[in-house]
Amino acid sequence: MSQMTRLRNGAAALVLTVTASAPLQAGDAGAFVGGMLTSRVLHNMSDRTEAEQEQAYYAQQNAQQQQVQQAAPAQTATQTTEQKLDELNKLAAGGYITPEEYKAKKQSILDAM
């Protein structure tokens, strides 16, 4: 047996065709529509939860990557005394600093030891 139920909300109409072995009551159509809406809402909530979890995962990955990038320059900035003196010698040999600047910087490097 087939029964057609129309639900109206303003100008829009939702037409449901339900096939059942027993006659449907008015409450059965409401329960069907309610079940369909509940199912859709739960599906949307599941999609949103998955999207939020994915966003949190990528935010965490991005934060970890930034921490690694920030730590890398600090490691390269740390030079040994020998490396600092070699660089200072190259600057002096190239004429980039004066002999007075060379002596002052060399003394500060040695004092920092």
C-alpha positions as CSV (number, residue, x, y, z in Angstrom):
1,M,0.0,0.0,0.0
2,S,1.2,3.5,-0.7
3,Q,0.4,6.7,1.1
4,M,1.5,10.3,0.3
5,T,2.0,12.8,3.0
6,R,2.7,16.5,2.3
7,L,4.3,18.8,4.8
8,R,4.2,22.5,4.1
9,N,6.6,25.1,5.4
10,G,5.8,28.5,3.8
11,A,6.1,28.1,0.0
12,A,8.3,25.0,0.1
13,A,6.7,21.6,0.2
14,L,8.3,18.3,1.0
15,V,6.7,15.3,-0.6
16,L,7.3,11.9,0.9
17,T,6.2,8.6,-0.6
18,V,6.2,5.8,1.9
19,T,5.5,2.2,1.1
20,A,4.6,0.0,4.0
21,S,2.7,-3.2,4.7
22,A,0.4,-1.6,7.3
23,P,-1.4,1.8,7.1
24,L,0.7,4.6,8.4
25,Q,-0.4,6.9,11.2
26,A,0.3,10.7,11.1
27,G,2.9,10.2,13.8
28,D,4.8,7.6,11.7
29,A,5.5,10.2,9.0
30,G,6.8,12.7,11.6
31,A,9.0,10.0,13.1
32,F,10.4,9.2,9.6
33,V,11.1,12.9,8.9
34,G,12.6,13.3,12.4
35,G,14.8,10.3,11.9
36,M,16.0,11.6,8.5
37,L,16.8,15.0,10.0
38,T,18.6,13.4,13.0
39,S,20.6,11.3,10.7
40,R,21.7,14.3,8.7
41,V,22.5,16.4,11.7
42,L,24.7,13.5,13.1
43,H,26.4,13.1,9.8
44,N,27.2,16.9,9.7
45,M,28.5,16.7,13.3
46,S,30.7,13.8,12.3
47,D,32.1,15.7,9.3
48,R,32.7,18.8,11.4
49,T,34.5,16.8,14.1
50,E,36.7,15.1,11.5
51,A,37.6,18.6,10.0
52,E,38.4,20.0,13.4
53,Q,40.6,17.1,14.2
54,E,42.4,17.4,10.9
55,Q,42.8,21.2,11.4
56,A,44.3,20.5,14.9
57,Y,46.7,17.9,13.5
58,Y,48.0,20.3,10.9
59,A,48.3,23.2,13.4
60,Q,50.3,20.9,15.7
61,Q,52.6,19.9,12.7
62,N,53.0,23.5,11.8
63,A,53.9,24.5,15.4
64,Q,56.5,21.7,15.6
65,Q,58.0,22.7,12.2
66,Q,58.3,26.4,13.4
67,Q,60.1,25.2,16.6
68,V,62.6,23.3,14.5
69,Q,63.2,26.3,12.2
70,Q,63.7,28.6,15.2
71,A,66.1,26.2,16.9
72,A,68.2,25.7,13.7
73,P,69.5,29.3,13.5
74,A,70.5,29.2,17.1
75,Q,72.6,26.1,16.5
76,T,74.4,27.6,13.5
77,A,74.9,30.9,15.3
78,T,77.0,29.1,18.0
79,Q,80.5,29.1,16.7
80,T,83.7,27.9,18.4
81,T,86.4,30.3,19.4
82,E,88.5,29.0,16.6
83,Q,85.8,29.6,14.0
84,K,85.3,33.2,15.3
85,L,89.0,34.0,15.1
86,D,89.2,32.5,11.5
87,E,86.3,34.7,10.4
88,L,87.9,37.7,12.1
89,N,91.2,37.0,10.3
90,K,89.4,36.8,6.9
91,L,87.7,40.1,7.5
92,A,91.0,41.7,8.4
93,A,92.8,40.1,5.4
94,G,90.1,41.4,3.1
95,G,90.4,44.9,4.4
96,Y,86.8,44.9,5.8
97,I,87.9,46.0,9.3
98,T,90.7,48.2,10.5
99,P,93.7,46.9,12.6
100,E,92.2,48.6,15.6
101,E,88.8,46.9,15.1
102,Y,90.6,43.6,14.6
103,K,92.5,43.9,17.9
104,A,89.5,44.9,19.8
105,K,87.3,42.1,18.5
106,K,90.0,39.5,18.9
107,Q,90.4,40.6,22.5
108,S,86.6,40.4,23.1
109,I,86.6,36.8,21.6
110,L,89.4,35.7,23.8
111,D,87.9,37.3,26.9
112,A,84.7,35.4,26.3
113,M,86.5,32.1,26.6
